[in-house]
Amino acid sequence: MSVVVGTCLAMLTVAAALALLRVARGPTMLDRVVALDIIVAVVVIALCVEAAVNRHATTLPAIVVLSLVGFLGAVSIARYAAKEEER
């Protein structure tokens, strides 16, 4: 079990590092927003892994709230970008 958890955490760390690199080097605002959305998804997945390893559901409200915040942020940025393209 610890090998699986270690592999999951290593992959999540690499994904977060690459997303942070895109935030730093992203040429447009949309690149940065997508990278920040990926970081929110990585945090949600890390919380899910932690809950599965420790066999508890106390982090479930935080997972739901972070998922909703990430979704609403992505939708609002997409609507903002669509309005910018019309002008």
Jmol script that loads the backbone (N, CA, C; Angstrom):
load data "model"
ATOM      1  N   MET A   1       0.824  -1.195   0.000  1.00  0.00           N
ATOM      2  CA  MET A   1       0.000   0.000   0.000  1.00  0.00           C
ATOM      3  C   MET A   1       0.864   1.253   0.000  1.00  0.00           C
ATOM      4  N   SER A   2       1.972   1.236   0.720  1.00  0.00           N
ATOM      5  CA  SER A   2       2.792   2.442   0.805  1.00  0.00           C
ATOM      6  C   SER A   2       3.479   2.749  -0.523  1.00  0.00           C
ATOM      7  N   VAL A   3       3.730   1.728  -1.342  1.00  0.00           N
ATOM      8  CA  VAL A   3       4.334   1.959  -2.659  1.00  0.00           C
ATOM      9  C   VAL A   3       3.343   2.693  -3.553  1.00  0.00           C
ATOM     10  N   VAL A   4       2.089   2.293  -3.483  1.00  0.00           N
ATOM     11  CA  VAL A   4       1.052   2.940  -4.292  1.00  0.00           C
ATOM     12  C   VAL A   4       0.873   4.390  -3.863  1.00  0.00           C
ATOM     13  N   VAL A   5       0.831   4.627  -2.569  1.00  0.00           N
ATOM     14  CA  VAL A   5       0.671   5.983  -2.053  1.00  0.00           C
ATOM     15  C   VAL A   5       1.878   6.839  -2.433  1.00  0.00           C
ATOM     16  N   GLY A   6       3.058   6.294  -2.307  1.00  0.00           N
ATOM     17  CA  GLY A   6       4.262   7.031  -2.686  1.00  0.00           C
ATOM     18  C   GLY A   6       4.285   7.369  -4.164  1.00  0.00           C
ATOM     19  N   THR A   7       3.860   6.429  -4.995  1.00  0.00           N
ATOM     20  CA  THR A   7       3.791   6.681  -6.436  1.00  0.00           C
ATOM     21  C   THR A   7       2.769   7.761  -6.755  1.00  0.00           C
ATOM     22  N   CYS A   8       1.613   7.692  -6.113  1.00  0.00           N
ATOM     23  CA  CYS A   8       0.585   8.716  -6.324  1.00  0.00           C
ATOM     24  C   CYS A   8       1.081  10.096  -5.914  1.00  0.00           C
ATOM     25  N   LEU A   9       1.703  10.174  -4.767  1.00  0.00           N
ATOM     26  CA  LEU A   9       2.200  11.468  -4.293  1.00  0.00           C
ATOM     27  C   LEU A   9       3.338  11.993  -5.165  1.00  0.00           C
ATOM     28  N   ALA A  10       4.169  11.105  -5.676  1.00  0.00           N
ATOM     29  CA  ALA A  10       5.242  11.538  -6.578  1.00  0.00           C
ATOM     30  C   ALA A  10       4.660  12.100  -7.876  1.00  0.00           C
ATOM     31  N   MET A  11       3.667  11.428  -8.421  1.00  0.00           N
ATOM     32  CA  MET A  11       3.045  11.922  -9.649  1.00  0.00           C
ATOM     33  C   MET A  11       2.321  13.247  -9.415  1.00  0.00           C
ATOM     34  N   LEU A  12       1.670  13.383  -8.267  1.00  0.00           N
ATOM     35  CA  LEU A  12       1.006  14.643  -7.945  1.00  0.00           C
ATOM     36  C   LEU A  12       2.010  15.773  -7.769  1.00  0.00           C
ATOM     37  N   THR A  13       3.154  15.465  -7.183  1.00  0.00           N
ATOM     38  CA  THR A  13       4.199  16.479  -7.014  1.00  0.00           C
ATOM     39  C   THR A  13       4.733  16.941  -8.354  1.00  0.00           C
ATOM     40  N   VAL A  14       4.961  16.011  -9.256  1.00  0.00           N
ATOM     41  CA  VAL A  14       5.447  16.374 -10.596  1.00  0.00           C
ATOM     42  C   VAL A  14       4.405  17.210 -11.328  1.00  0.00           C
ATOM     43  N   ALA A  15       3.133  16.823 -11.225  1.00  0.00           N
ATOM     44  CA  ALA A  15       2.069  17.583 -11.882  1.00  0.00           C
ATOM     45  C   ALA A  15       1.970  18.997 -11.329  1.00  0.00           C
ATOM     46  N   ALA A  16       2.081  19.142 -10.018  1.00  0.00           N
ATOM     47  CA  ALA A  16       2.017  20.473  -9.410  1.00  0.00           C
ATOM     48  C   ALA A  16       3.223  21.312  -9.805  1.00  0.00           C
ATOM     49  N   ALA A  17       4.401  20.703  -9.863  1.00  0.00           N
ATOM     50  CA  ALA A  17       5.599  21.447 -10.254  1.00  0.00           C
ATOM     51  C   ALA A  17       5.506  21.921 -11.699  1.00  0.00           C
ATOM     52  N   LEU A  18       5.018  21.068 -12.582  1.00  0.00           N
ATOM     53  CA  LEU A  18       4.862  21.469 -13.978  1.00  0.00           C
ATOM     54  C   LEU A  18       3.790  22.550 -14.139  1.00  0.00           C
ATOM     55  N   ALA A  19       2.730  22.468 -13.344  1.00  0.00           N
ATOM     56  CA  ALA A  19       1.705  23.506 -13.397  1.00  0.00           C
ATOM     57  C   ALA A  19       2.242  24.832 -12.867  1.00  0.00           C
ATOM     58  N   LEU A  20       3.053  24.782 -11.817  1.00  0.00           N
ATOM     59  CA  LEU A  20       3.673  26.012 -11.318  1.00  0.00           C
ATOM     60  C   LEU A  20       4.619  26.621 -12.345  1.00  0.00           C
ATOM     61  N   LEU A  21       5.295  25.774 -13.084  1.00  0.00           N
ATOM     62  CA  LEU A  21       6.158  26.267 -14.152  1.00  0.00           C
ATOM     63  C   LEU A  21       5.329  26.972 -15.218  1.00  0.00           C
ATOM     64  N   ARG A  22       4.164  26.417 -15.546  1.00  0.00           N
ATOM     65  CA  ARG A  22       3.295  27.055 -16.530  1.00  0.00           C
ATOM     66  C   ARG A  22       2.737  28.367 -16.002  1.00  0.00           C
ATOM     67  N   VAL A  23       2.471  28.441 -14.702  1.00  0.00           N
ATOM     68  CA  VAL A  23       2.001  29.700 -14.119  1.00  0.00           C
ATOM     69  C   VAL A  23       3.086  30.766 -14.250  1.00  0.00           C
ATOM     70  N   ALA A  24       4.315  30.379 -14.013  1.00  0.00           N
ATOM     71  CA  ALA A  24       5.416  31.344 -14.073  1.00  0.00           C
ATOM     72  C   ALA A  24       5.747  31.762 -15.500  1.00  0.00           C
ATOM     73  N   ARG A  25       5.671  30.820 -16.442  1.00  0.00           N
ATOM     74  CA  ARG A  25       6.121  31.108 -17.797  1.00  0.00           C
ATOM     75  C   ARG A  25       4.997  31.301 -18.795  1.00  0.00           C
ATOM     76  N   GLY A  26       3.750  31.141 -18.364  1.00  0.00           N
ATOM     77  CA  GLY A  26       2.627  31.198 -19.295  1.00  0.00           C
ATOM     78  C   GLY A  26       2.558  32.531 -20.023  1.00  0.00           C
ATOM     79  N   PRO A  27       2.501  32.489 -21.337  1.00  0.00           N
ATOM     80  CA  PRO A  27       2.496  33.752 -22.070  1.00  0.00           C
ATOM     81  C   PRO A  27       1.176  34.515 -21.966  1.00  0.00           C
ATOM     82  N   THR A  28       0.074  33.816 -21.756  1.00  0.00           N
ATOM     83  CA  THR A  28      -1.209  34.504 -21.674  1.00  0.00           C
ATOM     84  C   THR A  28      -1.860  34.251 -20.324  1.00  0.00           C
ATOM     85  N   MET A  29      -2.893  35.052 -20.073  1.00  0.00           N
ATOM     86  CA  MET A  29      -3.629  34.900 -18.827  1.00  0.00           C
ATOM     87  C   MET A  29      -4.361  33.558 -18.789  1.00  0.00           C
ATOM     88  N   LEU A  30      -4.871  33.119 -19.919  1.00  0.00           N
ATOM     89  CA  LEU A  30      -5.592  31.847 -19.944  1.00  0.00           C
ATOM     90  C   LEU A  30      -4.684  30.668 -19.622  1.00  0.00           C
ATOM     91  N   ASP A  31      -3.423  30.714 -20.068  1.00  0.00           N
ATOM     92  CA  ASP A  31      -2.475  29.657 -19.703  1.00  0.00           C
ATOM     93  C   ASP A  31      -2.280  29.603 -18.200  1.00  0.00           C
ATOM     94  N   ARG A  32      -2.171  30.747 -17.599  1.00  0.00           N
ATOM     95  CA  ARG A  32      -1.979  30.796 -16.146  1.00  0.00           C
ATOM     96  C   ARG A  32      -3.214  30.307 -15.396  1.00  0.00           C
ATOM     97  N   VAL A  33      -4.390  30.662 -15.893  1.00  0.00           N
ATOM     98  CA  VAL A  33      -5.624  30.238 -15.234  1.00  0.00           C
ATOM     99  C   VAL A  33      -5.800  28.732 -15.336  1.00  0.00           C
ATOM    100  N   VAL A  34      -5.524  28.167 -16.490  1.00  0.00           N
ATOM    101  CA  VAL A  34      -5.621  26.716 -16.638  1.00  0.00           C
ATOM    102  C   VAL A  34      -4.624  26.018 -15.712  1.00  0.00           C
ATOM    103  N   ALA A  35      -3.422  26.559 -15.590  1.00  0.00           N
ATOM    104  CA  ALA A  35      -2.427  25.969 -14.694  1.00  0.00           C
ATOM    105  C   ALA A  35      -2.884  26.054 -13.239  1.00  0.00           C
ATOM    106  N   LEU A  36      -3.491  27.165 -12.849  1.00  0.00           N
ATOM    107  CA  LEU A  36      -4.000  27.271 -11.482  1.00  0.00           C
ATOM    108  C   LEU A  36      -5.168  26.322 -11.243  1.00  0.00           C
ATOM    109  N   ASP A  37      -5.967  26.076 -12.263  1.00  0.00           N
ATOM    110  CA  ASP A  37      -7.042  25.098 -12.156  1.00  0.00           C
ATOM    111  C   ASP A  37      -6.475  23.694 -11.978  1.00  0.00           C
ATOM    112  N   ILE A  38      -5.373  23.409 -12.653  1.00  0.00           N
ATOM    113  CA  ILE A  38      -4.701  22.118 -12.481  1.00  0.00           C
ATOM    114  C   ILE A  38      -4.162  21.985 -11.061  1.00  0.00           C
ATOM    115  N   ILE A  39      -3.630  23.059 -10.520  1.00  0.00           N
ATOM    116  CA  ILE A  39      -3.110  23.018  -9.147  1.00  0.00           C
ATOM    117  C   ILE A  39      -4.238  22.740  -8.157  1.00  0.00           C
ATOM    118  N   VAL A  40      -5.406  23.357  -8.374  1.00  0.00           N
ATOM    119  CA  VAL A  40      -6.553  23.082  -7.499  1.00  0.00           C
ATOM    120  C   VAL A  40      -6.953  21.613  -7.615  1.00  0.00           C
ATOM    121  N   ALA A  41      -6.946  21.072  -8.816  1.00  0.00           N
ATOM    122  CA  ALA A  41      -7.283  19.659  -9.005  1.00  0.00           C
ATOM    123  C   ALA A  41      -6.270  18.753  -8.315  1.00  0.00           C
ATOM    124  N   VAL A  42      -4.993  19.107  -8.376  1.00  0.00           N
ATOM    125  CA  VAL A  42      -3.956  18.314  -7.712  1.00  0.00           C
ATOM    126  C   VAL A  42      -4.159  18.334  -6.199  1.00  0.00           C
ATOM    127  N   VAL A  43      -4.521  19.482  -5.650  1.00  0.00           N
ATOM    128  CA  VAL A  43      -4.763  19.568  -4.205  1.00  0.00           C
ATOM    129  C   VAL A  43      -5.969  18.714  -3.817  1.00  0.00           C
ATOM    130  N   VAL A  44      -7.017  18.747  -4.638  1.00  0.00           N
ATOM    131  CA  VAL A  44      -8.201  17.926  -4.359  1.00  0.00           C
ATOM    132  C   VAL A  44      -7.840  16.446  -4.391  1.00  0.00           C
ATOM    133  N   ILE A  45      -7.071  16.041  -5.382  1.00  0.00           N
ATOM    134  CA  ILE A  45      -6.672  14.633  -5.478  1.00  0.00           C
ATOM    135  C   ILE A  45      -5.775  14.243  -4.311  1.00  0.00           C
ATOM    136  N   ALA A  46      -4.888  15.138  -3.898  1.00  0.00           N
ATOM    137  CA  ALA A  46      -4.027  14.840  -2.750  1.00  0.00           C
ATOM    138  C   ALA A  46      -4.860  14.663  -1.479  1.00  0.00           C
ATOM    139  N   LEU A  47      -5.885  15.477  -1.315  1.00  0.00           N
ATOM    140  CA  LEU A  47      -6.771  15.305  -0.164  1.00  0.00           C
ATOM    141  C   LEU A  47      -7.536  13.987  -0.245  1.00  0.00           C
ATOM    142  N   CYS A  48      -7.922  13.590  -1.444  1.00  0.00           N
ATOM    143  CA  CYS A  48      -8.601  12.295  -1.611  1.00  0.00           C
ATOM    144  C   CYS A  48      -7.674  11.137  -1.268  1.00  0.00           C
ATOM    145  N   VAL A  49      -6.424  11.228  -1.692  1.00  0.00           N
ATOM    146  CA  VAL A  49      -5.452  10.179  -1.364  1.00  0.00           C
ATOM    147  C   VAL A  49      -5.240  10.115   0.145  1.00  0.00           C
ATOM    148  N   GLU A  50      -5.134  11.275   0.771  1.00  0.00           N
ATOM    149  CA  GLU A  50      -4.945  11.310   2.228  1.00  0.00           C
ATOM    150  C   GLU A  50      -6.139  10.703   2.946  1.00  0.00           C
ATOM    151  N   ALA A  51      -7.347  11.003   2.481  1.00  0.00           N
ATOM    152  CA  ALA A  51      -8.545  10.440   3.099  1.00  0.00           C
ATOM    153  C   ALA A  51      -8.617   8.928   2.893  1.00  0.00           C
ATOM    154  N   ALA A  52      -8.198   8.459   1.723  1.00  0.00           N
ATOM    155  CA  ALA A  52      -8.226   7.020   1.457  1.00  0.00           C
ATOM    156  C   ALA A  52      -7.187   6.276   2.289  1.00  0.00           C
ATOM    157  N   VAL A  53      -6.019   6.877   2.464  1.00  0.00           N
ATOM    158  CA  VAL A  53      -4.965   6.220   3.239  1.00  0.00           C
ATOM    159  C   VAL A  53      -5.347   6.135   4.707  1.00  0.00           C
ATOM    160  N   ASN A  54      -5.882   7.216   5.251  1.00  0.00           N
ATOM    161  CA  ASN A  54      -6.223   7.242   6.671  1.00  0.00           C
ATOM    162  C   ASN A  54      -7.626   6.724   6.962  1.00  0.00           C
ATOM    163  N   ARG A  55      -8.362   6.371   5.918  1.00  0.00           N
ATOM    164  CA  ARG A  55      -9.701   5.798   6.038  1.00  0.00           C
ATOM    165  C   ARG A  55     -10.641   6.646   6.892  1.00  0.00           C
ATOM    166  N   HIS A  56     -10.766   7.900   6.501  1.00  0.00           N
ATOM    167  CA  HIS A  56     -11.721   8.777   7.172  1.00  0.00           C
ATOM    168  C   HIS A  56     -12.367   9.700   6.144  1.00  0.00           C
ATOM    169  N   ALA A  57     -13.455  10.311   6.541  1.00  0.00           N
ATOM    170  CA  ALA A  57     -14.190  11.185   5.631  1.00  0.00           C
ATOM    171  C   ALA A  57     -14.266  12.612   6.156  1.00  0.00           C
ATOM    172  N   THR A  58     -13.365  12.970   7.035  1.00  0.00           N
ATOM    173  CA  THR A  58     -13.424  14.317   7.608  1.00  0.00           C
ATOM    174  C   THR A  58     -12.968  15.386   6.622  1.00  0.00           C
ATOM    175  N   THR A  59     -12.229  15.006   5.598  1.00  0.00           N
ATOM    176  CA  THR A  59     -11.784  15.992   4.613  1.00  0.00           C
ATOM    177  C   THR A  59     -12.767  16.122   3.448  1.00  0.00           C
ATOM    178  N   LEU A  60     -13.864  15.385   3.488  1.00  0.00           N
ATOM    179  CA  LEU A  60     -14.831  15.439   2.401  1.00  0.00           C
ATOM    180  C   LEU A  60     -15.422  16.838   2.185  1.00  0.00           C
ATOM    181  N   PRO A  61     -15.791  17.582   3.225  1.00  0.00           N
ATOM    182  CA  PRO A  61     -16.288  18.948   2.973  1.00  0.00           C
ATOM    183  C   PRO A  61     -15.242  19.847   2.293  1.00  0.00           C
ATOM    184  N   ALA A  62     -13.991  19.718   2.678  1.00  0.00           N
ATOM    185  CA  ALA A  62     -12.945  20.519   2.038  1.00  0.00           C
ATOM    186  C   ALA A  62     -12.772  20.129   0.576  1.00  0.00           C
ATOM    187  N   ILE A  63     -12.892  18.840   0.289  1.00  0.00           N
ATOM    188  CA  ILE A  63     -12.784  18.363  -1.089  1.00  0.00           C
ATOM    189  C   ILE A  63     -13.917  18.930  -1.931  1.00  0.00           C
ATOM    190  N   VAL A  64     -15.119  18.901  -1.400  1.00  0.00           N
ATOM    191  CA  VAL A  64     -16.285  19.404  -2.144  1.00  0.00           C
ATOM    192  C   VAL A  64     -16.162  20.905  -2.377  1.00  0.00           C
ATOM    193  N   VAL A  65     -15.776  21.647  -1.359  1.00  0.00           N
ATOM    194  CA  VAL A  65     -15.646  23.100  -1.494  1.00  0.00           C
ATOM    195  C   VAL A  65     -14.558  23.458  -2.494  1.00  0.00           C
ATOM    196  N   LEU A  66     -13.409  22.806  -2.420  1.00  0.00           N
ATOM    197  CA  LEU A  66     -12.342  23.089  -3.383  1.00  0.00           C
ATOM    198  C   LEU A  66     -12.756  22.734  -4.802  1.00  0.00           C
ATOM    199  N   SER A  67     -13.475  21.664  -4.966  1.00  0.00           N
ATOM    200  CA  SER A  67     -13.956  21.291  -6.302  1.00  0.00           C
ATOM    201  C   SER A  67     -14.911  22.335  -6.851  1.00  0.00           C
ATOM    202  N   LEU A  68     -15.820  22.802  -6.018  1.00  0.00           N
ATOM    203  CA  LEU A  68     -16.759  23.837  -6.464  1.00  0.00           C
ATOM    204  C   LEU A  68     -16.060  25.148  -6.777  1.00  0.00           C
ATOM    205  N   VAL A  69     -15.095  25.533  -5.959  1.00  0.00           N
ATOM    206  CA  VAL A  69     -14.348  26.760  -6.212  1.00  0.00           C
ATOM    207  C   VAL A  69     -13.568  26.655  -7.520  1.00  0.00           C
ATOM    208  N   GLY A  70     -12.944  25.522  -7.746  1.00  0.00           N
ATOM    209  CA  GLY A  70     -12.206  25.324  -8.993  1.00  0.00           C
ATOM    210  C   GLY A  70     -13.116  25.365 -10.203  1.00  0.00           C
ATOM    211  N   PHE A  71     -14.281  24.721 -10.106  1.00  0.00           N
ATOM    212  CA  PHE A  71     -15.227  24.715 -11.218  1.00  0.00           C
ATOM    213  C   PHE A  71     -15.765  26.115 -11.492  1.00  0.00           C
ATOM    214  N   LEU A  72     -16.193  26.802 -10.452  1.00  0.00           N
ATOM    215  CA  LEU A  72     -16.738  28.143 -10.645  1.00  0.00           C
ATOM    216  C   LEU A  72     -15.684  29.110 -11.160  1.00  0.00           C
ATOM    217  N   GLY A  73     -14.461  28.962 -10.707  1.00  0.00           N
ATOM    218  CA  GLY A  73     -13.386  29.813 -11.217  1.00  0.00           C
ATOM    219  C   GLY A  73     -13.117  29.567 -12.685  1.00  0.00           C
ATOM    220  N   ALA A  74     -13.105  28.320 -13.093  1.00  0.00           N
ATOM    221  CA  ALA A  74     -12.860  27.997 -14.502  1.00  0.00           C
ATOM    222  C   ALA A  74     -13.998  28.497 -15.383  1.00  0.00           C
ATOM    223  N   VAL A  75     -15.228  28.357 -14.921  1.00  0.00           N
ATOM    224  CA  VAL A  75     -16.371  28.822 -15.709  1.00  0.00           C
ATOM    225  C   VAL A  75     -16.371  30.343 -15.821  1.00  0.00           C
ATOM    226  N   SER A  76     -16.075  31.031 -14.735  1.00  0.00           N
ATOM    227  CA  SER A  76     -16.083  32.491 -14.785  1.00  0.00           C
ATOM    228  C   SER A  76     -14.962  33.026 -15.680  1.00  0.00           C
ATOM    229  N   ILE A  77     -13.811  32.414 -15.642  1.00  0.00           N
ATOM    230  CA  ILE A  77     -12.720  32.847 -16.526  1.00  0.00           C
ATOM    231  C   ILE A  77     -13.065  32.545 -17.977  1.00  0.00           C
ATOM    232  N   ALA A  78     -13.702  31.422 -18.231  1.00  0.00           N
ATOM    233  CA  ALA A  78     -14.099  31.093 -19.605  1.00  0.00           C
ATOM    234  C   ALA A  78     -15.127  32.094 -20.131  1.00  0.00           C
ATOM    235  N   ARG A  79     -16.043  32.497 -19.293  1.00  0.00           N
ATOM    236  CA  ARG A  79     -17.025  33.505 -19.722  1.00  0.00           C
ATOM    237  C   ARG A  79     -16.350  34.850 -19.951  1.00  0.00           C
ATOM    238  N   TYR A  80     -15.408  35.200 -19.097  1.00  0.00           N
ATOM    239  CA  TYR A  80     -14.672  36.454 -19.266  1.00  0.00           C
ATOM    240  C   TYR A  80     -13.871  36.424 -20.563  1.00  0.00           C
ATOM    241  N   ALA A  81     -13.223  35.318 -20.862  1.00  0.00           N
ATOM    242  CA  ALA A  81     -12.423  35.204 -22.082  1.00  0.00           C
ATOM    243  C   ALA A  81     -13.312  35.243 -23.318  1.00  0.00           C
ATOM    244  N   ALA A  82     -14.495  34.656 -23.241  1.00  0.00           N
ATOM    245  CA  ALA A  82     -15.414  34.686 -24.378  1.00  0.00           C
ATOM    246  C   ALA A  82     -15.887  36.101 -24.654  1.00  0.00           C
ATOM    247  N   LYS A  83     -16.115  36.885 -23.609  1.00  0.00           N
ATOM    248  CA  LYS A  83     -16.537  38.276 -23.794  1.00  0.00           C
ATOM    249  C   LYS A  83     -15.409  39.126 -24.343  1.00  0.00           C
ATOM    250  N   GLU A  84     -14.178  38.818 -23.949  1.00  0.00           N
ATOM    251  CA  GLU A  84     -13.019  39.554 -24.466  1.00  0.00           C
ATOM    252  C   GLU A  84     -12.832  39.304 -25.957  1.00  0.00           C
ATOM    253  N   GLU A  85     -13.095  38.084 -26.428  1.00  0.00           N
ATOM    254  CA  GLU A  85     -12.927  37.763 -27.842  1.00  0.00           C
ATOM    255  C   GLU A  85     -13.983  38.450 -28.694  1.00  0.00           C
ATOM    256  N   GLU A  86     -15.174  38.695 -28.143  1.00  0.00           N
ATOM    257  CA  GLU A  86     -16.227  39.367 -28.907  1.00  0.00           C
ATOM    258  C   GLU A  86     -15.870  40.808 -29.201  1.00  0.00           C
ATOM    259  N   ARG A  87     -15.145  41.452 -28.322  1.00  0.00           N
ATOM    260  CA  ARG A  87     -14.799  42.862 -28.494  1.00  0.00           C
ATOM    261  C   ARG A  87     -13.744  42.980 -29.491  1.00  0.00           C
TER     262      ARG A  87
END
end "model"
wireframe off; spacefill off
backbone 0.3
color backbone group
